[in-house]
Amino acid sequence: MTTIHPTPGTYADLNGLHMYYERSGTPRPDGVPLILLHGGFGATGMFGGGLTPALNAGREVIAVDVQGHGRTADIDRPLSYESMADDLAALIRHLGLERADVMGYSLGGGVALQTAIRHPDAVRAMVAVSTPLRREAWYISSRDSMEQMGEHTAQHMLRTPIYELYAAVAPRPDDWARLWGKMGDLMRRDYDWTPQVAALTTPTLLVAGNADSFAPAHATEFFALLGGGQRDGGWDGSGMTPHRLAILPGVTHYDIFTSPLLPAVVQPFLDAQDARS
């Protein structure tokens, strides 16, 4: 098999968006790649420390910058999980893929989940990292921060690593305040995806930190909606669903994507999908 080296500067024009993505790793015989989605105010580069190299050792990884983030410039459209999910489905079609595995962290996890909900035929398996299924599940302190988020916040975030990452790659760095305004609107929007999650059949791995921005109990509730944890799995595993839950110890919402524990739980889940296909 041929190893695909990273291809910075690759774009797809879809849904009015000039979307940036990178391909790396080794394509598998089944041709199902892993699409990787960053968190809010992040970009493809936020996974470069350990996650992407660990995952693309045995599969192709396509890392994507969503609307207004990284090298994907903003357009005249609000940020929404649904529209970003539609963008991702359009990218899958653009790349000529029958389907893909999709993994997202925080904001990206919401986009991954909505892609599985809205475009189930395009998603073979889904990994949602640090992603609650409803807004109310975030701790009150986190929701308070979301309420305060807006264009006025941008100036206070100029001396931070997330701004340094943004300024280094954004096509229009002056859109920084605009991004904060749109993210504030998105973060204040109420949502509850319980009915859609309960109907989801896509094999799903839920990952959360034991010190995440929502309670571990919410992750188990999410898992239960998928049918997980409802009965004894059995000595031969016959009582298990195709879904998995991982609560990582000593991990917060802000460092989970750099934890070596993350690829350690994601890889076996994806490998199981390969064996099942």
Phi and psi in degrees as a GROMACS rama.xvg file:
@    title "Ramachandran Plot"
@    xaxis  label "Phi"
@    yaxis  label "Psi"
@TYPE xy
-94.4259  131.055  THR-2
-80.0836  132.179  THR-3
-91.6427  122.166  ILE-4
-85.2791  152.23  HIS-5
-52.7485  142.334  PRO-6
-123.886  71.1266  THR-7
-57.6497  143.144  PRO-8
92.2982  13.3475  GLY-9
-93.2741  129.398  THR-10
-128.547  154.161  TYR-11
-128.754  134.537  ALA-12
-96.3657  112.88  ASP-13
-154.721  141.408  LEU-14
53.3798  31.7248  ASN-15
79.9157  3.82687  GLY-16
-108.059  140.417  LEU-17
-100.022  85.6064  HIS-18
-89.2996  129.547  MET-19
-91.5372  139.94  TYR-20
-151.277  156.948  TYR-21
-125.193  140.137  GLU-22
-114.605  136.492  ARG-23
-152.621  170.654  SER-24
95.8131  -164.782  GLY-25
-117.429  116.371  THR-26
-60.2758  139.214  PRO-27
-86.6823  157.087  ARG-28
-56.0351  -32.9562  PRO-29
-76.5844  -10.7387  ASP-30
75.4874  11.1648  GLY-31
-94.5437  108.251  VAL-32
-86.2704  172.615  PRO-33
-106.958  123.472  LEU-34
-95.9658  128.506  ILE-35
-113.052  127.747  LEU-36
-120.536  126.381  LEU-37
-74.9396  175.794  HIS-38
-90.1601  179.821  GLY-39
-59.8908  135.506  GLY-40
67.2729  9.98766  PHE-41
-98.4663  -166.393  GLY-42
-162.984  176.837  ALA-43
-54.514  -34.4999  THR-44
-65.9104  -16.6265  GLY-45
-69.9477  -15.7674  MET-46
-98.1864  1.725  PHE-47
-69.1129  -21.3052  GLY-48
-64.0396  -42.5565  GLY-49
-154.352  -31.2707  GLY-50
-66.6278  -53.6322  LEU-51
-61.0058  -48.6821  THR-52
-58.2151  -37.6838  PRO-53
-66.8462  -39.6395  ALA-54
-79.5513  -35.4082  LEU-55
-85.2768  5.40012  ASN-56
-63.9524  -28.1077  ALA-57
-130.33  13.4526  GLY-58
-160.082  166.315  ARG-59
-83.6245  134.981  GLU-60
-118.289  131.027  VAL-61
-115.749  106.4  ILE-62
-92.6893  134.488  ALA-63
-123.626  140.653  VAL-64
-97.3098  118.797  ASP-65
-79.5414  175.102  VAL-66
-47.5293  126.689  GLN-67
76.9223  1.57764  GLY-68
-116.353  150.165  HIS-69
55.9505  -128.584  GLY-70
-91.2948  2.82437  ARG-71
-94.9649  110.018  THR-72
-67.348  152.384  ALA-73
-70.728  158.631  ASP-74
-129.843  173.72  ILE-75
-79.939  75.0087  ASP-76
-160.756  137.092  ARG-77
-61.6036  157.275  PRO-78
-80.4294  129.186  LEU-79
-147.302  149.425  SER-80
-60.4893  -37.5887  TYR-81
-67.5581  -45.9632  GLU-82
-68.3875  -35.8979  SER-83
-69.2877  -32.6192  MET-84
-66.1518  -40.2509  ALA-85
-64.6872  -36.7534  ASP-86
-60.8511  -43.1039  ASP-87
-66.2976  -42.1449  LEU-88
-61.9995  -37.9847  ALA-89
-65.5324  -36.0102  ALA-90
-65.4423  -41.978  LEU-91
-58.0381  -43.4294  ILE-92
-66.9558  -42.0866  ARG-93
-58.3841  -37.1673  HIS-94
-81.3577  -0.573224  LEU-95
72.9193  24.1756  GLY-96
-90.9346  138.076  LEU-97
-69.9093  -39.6988  GLU-98
-164.508  169.497  ARG-99
-147.364  157.317  ALA-100
-83.3947  143.247  ASP-101
-128.591  129.146  VAL-102
-129.729  129.773  MET-103
-138.49  150.289  GLY-104
-110.219  128.422  TYR-105
55.657  -112.448  SER-106
-52.3224  -45.7144  LEU-107
-64.18  -30.529  GLY-108
-66.831  -38.0944  GLY-109
-64.5169  -38.9818  GLY-110
-66.449  -42.5897  VAL-111
-60.4348  -44.7033  ALA-112
-63.4269  -44.2543  LEU-113
-66.7412  -30.8809  GLN-114
-65.4448  -42.7176  THR-115
-64.7384  -35.3182  ALA-116
-73.1571  -46.2764  ILE-117
-86.3025  -26.7544  ARG-118
-134.886  60.525  HIS-119
-60.2815  -29.8147  PRO-120
-70.7023  -17.9367  ASP-121
-91.8163  -10.4565  ALA-122
-118.065  117.515  VAL-123
-77.4126  -46.1318  ARG-124
-148.41  156.394  ALA-125
-135.215  138.454  MET-126
-121.232  120.772  VAL-127
-113.676  117.346  ALA-128
-108.996  124.376  VAL-129
53.9713  51.5672  SER-130
-131.673  108.574  THR-131
-79.7413  157.192  PRO-132
-89.8349  -6.66962  LEU-133
-147.785  153.322  ARG-134
-63.3585  -36.9262  ARG-135
-61.5151  -19.2224  GLU-136
-73.0198  -24.5405  ALA-137
-60.6291  144.624  TRP-138
-57.9115  152.315  TYR-139
-57.2438  -39.2713  ILE-140
-62.3647  -36.8384  SER-141
-68.9943  -41.6862  SER-142
-66.6004  -35.1561  ARG-143
-61.376  -41.5065  ASP-144
-64.4837  -38.4185  SER-145
-63.3211  -38.8836  MET-146
-62.5903  -32.2263  GLU-147
-86.1862  -7.7278  GLN-148
-74.6099  135.006  MET-149
-177.171  -174.66  GLY-150
-58.3419  -32.6303  GLU-151
-65.6656  -21.964  HIS-152
-73.6761  -26.8858  THR-153
-57.2175  -40.923  ALA-154
-60.7556  -33.812  GLN-155
-77.8681  -10.7678  HIS-156
-105.424  12.7891  MET-157
-70.5535  -27.8757  LEU-158
-101.271  47.7699  ARG-159
-129.112  157.919  THR-160
-60.4319  -33.3788  PRO-161
-68.3779  -33.3593  ILE-162
-71.7183  -38.5243  TYR-163
-59.4224  -42.26  GLU-164
-63.8046  -45.2239  LEU-165
-62.4686  -50.0474  TYR-166
-64.0187  -29.0532  ALA-167
-71.8656  -25.3343  ALA-168
-126.34  -18.871  VAL-169
-63.8316  136.772  ALA-170
-64.1786  -30.231  PRO-171
-132.797  84.5086  ARG-172
-56.5453  -24.7036  PRO-173
-69.3234  -7.58768  ASP-174
-79.9919  3.52247  ASP-175
-53.5827  -48.8509  TRP-176
-66.2929  -37.9499  ALA-177
-61.1783  -40.2848  ARG-178
-62.3216  -42.7016  LEU-179
-63.6248  -37.1285  TRP-180
-64.2948  -45.7977  GLY-181
-68.8276  -38.7114  LYS-182
-65.5976  -36.6502  MET-183
-61.5769  -44.3637  GLY-184
-59.7879  -42.176  ASP-185
-66.9256  -44.2106  LEU-186
-68.7087  -26.2119  MET-187
-84.2257  -13.1592  ARG-188
-71.1042  127.852  ARG-189
-75.548  145.752  ASP-190
-154.532  152.724  TYR-191
-152.291  109.313  ASP-192
-98.451  21.1933  TRP-193
-54.658  -50.5064  THR-194
-61.8341  -39.7959  PRO-195
-67.9728  -39.5737  GLN-196
-65.8157  -40.7895  VAL-197
-62.18  -26.0371  ALA-198
-95.1633  -2.371  ALA-199
-73.3621  132.922  LEU-200
-112.501  -9.43199  THR-201
-61.821  126.639  THR-202
-52.9938  127.915  PRO-203
-131.761  135.437  THR-204
-110.989  122.535  LEU-205
-102.804  130.308  LEU-206
-127.984  131.841  VAL-207
-142.455  157.566  ALA-208
-88.0777  152.53  GLY-209
-74.8133  -6.88514  ASN-210
-126.727  41.9827  ALA-211
-73.5575  -174.633  ASP-212
-87.7274  7.23918  SER-213
-142.898  162.074  PHE-214
-71.2593  144.413  ALA-215
-54.5384  -29.7491  PRO-216
-60.8201  -31.5843  ALA-217
-68.7794  -37.2458  HIS-218
-62.4184  -39.1013  ALA-219
-70.4625  -32.4337  THR-220
-64.7338  -44.5771  GLU-221
-56.6039  -48.2429  PHE-222
-61.2941  -40.8371  PHE-223
-65.096  -35.5903  ALA-224
-61.6219  -29.4079  LEU-225
-81.4506  -4.33096  LEU-226
97.9624  0.837957  GLY-227
-80.6421  150.259  GLY-228
67.7899  25.9708  GLY-229
-100.834  -10.769  GLN-230
-159.594  168.586  ARG-231
-62.3924  129.62  ASP-232
-69.7393  -18.3421  GLY-233
86.8165  153.592  GLY-234
-62.787  -26.905  TRP-235
-104.266  7.22864  ASP-236
77.6167  6.17696  GLY-237
-68.4998  -17.3529  SER-238
-90.1402  0.811513  GLY-239
-85.3284  152.343  MET-240
-87.4086  174.703  THR-241
-77.2785  -2.49471  PRO-242
-92.6352  155.432  HIS-243
-136.044  153.322  ARG-244
-131.256  133.569  LEU-245
-133.341  123.38  ALA-246
-106.538  113.105  ILE-247
-86.6581  130.219  LEU-248
-77.1145  145.76  PRO-249
64.7809  30.2371  GLY-250
-128.624  138.196  VAL-251
-108.783  176.937  THR-252
-63.5379  -24.6758  HIS-253
-95.8446  -9.74361  TYR-254
-128.524  3.56283  ASP-255
-62.1634  -33.9222  ILE-256
-75.555  -8.7533  PHE-257
-105.342  -3.45806  THR-258
-71.9683  134.26  SER-259
-65.5539  -15.3927  PRO-260
-71.3083  -24.9434  LEU-261
-66.0689  -56.4474  LEU-262
-61.7842  -26.7393  PRO-263
-65.63  -27.8744  ALA-264
-96.5216  -26.4416  VAL-265
-74.167  -43.5684  VAL-266
-57.3788  -49.0939  GLN-267
-61.0594  -36.1456  PRO-268
-63.2441  -46.955  PHE-269
-67.2074  -38.4561  LEU-270
-60.3599  -36.8687  ASP-271
-65.6405  -34.5792  ALA-272
-66.8106  -37.9245  GLN-273
-62.7811  -42.0137  ASP-274
-68.5368  -30.663  ALA-275
-78.7641  -26.8553  ARG-276
